[in-house]
């Protein structure tokens, strides 16, 4: 892939709209082209600043009177509607606010469930092939180097200090950035509860809270917000311990990455 092609696809690459094979080609090009790396990093930084400005703009937040006004308008249309349904409608509307920037769309609100499930599946695959089997196609690189090359949350993750214990010792064994099926993750490998557990952080709209993902298999995956990115805890543990680990990490991780 040539520089011209990479720059034509740059915004689609950052918006995660490309095929896995195309992502691989762009990543390979970025490994050897400092000019394109700098261009991608500048675009990513601009998108992050626009998204942060949008999400922090008080004038764009819904007015405090909005839920009551919406309820008053909907009540005559359907008198049987419940308070729970009204709240769900309001949150759906709030989550639908979008900002077009840099050729992509930023959604104000949590990531969609279908997208979250797909990312959780990729996180589980990265844990198995990186932390457990050491079977990745591309060798992992240091988090600070990944931050210089690709921006994103990687460099900040290098200095994240997790709690020393969560229902038992939590020991960080390894930190790096790795690539699995075209997606790059910041990866901290832990020993926890007699098992290997992973904290994986990647770019994407963060979920609202830490919660367990309903994936099949013995490996459990919990999603969690990680600053302006999305994180996953992956472990061969029972549901409760996996979720407790995610809940113990979510606040310090979000503060550190933000």
Beta strands, then each sheet from edge to edge (+ up, - down):
strand 1: 98-101
strand 2: 104-107
strand 3: 170-180
strand 4: 183-192
strand 5: 195-202
strand 6: 211-213
strand 7: 220-226
strand 8: 229-235
sheet 1: 1+ 2-
sheet 2: 3+ 4- 5+ 8- 7+ 6-
end
